[in-house]
């Protein structure tokens, strides 16, 4: 077994580089507008009818750039989930 000794400054510089690299690797920006399959996955629902009901009742935002294309706002889905979250006792 080998032991590597570093001075404090060198150790913290190494840790900062590792953290920066991990942030760069994992900071893939997610799309603001998502398709119905991903919206259903985020909401953990199986039915497109339920998704349409949420849309029709104004509970989640959507955009319809073309007649048969409906996109959902990821932020509104997350805020809908947060609004309906129950706190533990």
Protein Blocks (a to p, Z undefined) as FASTA:
>chain_A
ZZddddfklmmmmmmmmmmmmmmmmmcccdfbdcfklmmmmnopabfklmmmmmmnopac
cddfbfklccddfklmmmmmmmmpccdZZ
